[in-house]
């Protein structure tokens, strides 16, 4: 039962890194060009992560709610999906 969650993994990484860049930029130099470039990248990663979770057959209500948390939600949802997959595999096998 090998699920392909590569889009969610990539979106989670993009979302997390872009948020870190935005926060570092905000607390240091506050360069407007960095914010205008990184903001849409962060938004796209956020939307792709939500869409990836919604398309996953093992999604549950709590996992979908986690995906809507900006910044770390995709990472949390990915962990929960992996945990659900492991528990389902151990119950079936």
Buried (B, 14 or more C-beta within 10 A) or exposed (E): EEEEBEEBBBBBBBBBBBBEBBEEBEEEEEEEEBBEEBBEBBEBBBEBBBBBBEEBEBBEEEBBEBBEBEBEBBBBBBEBBEEBBEEEEEEEE
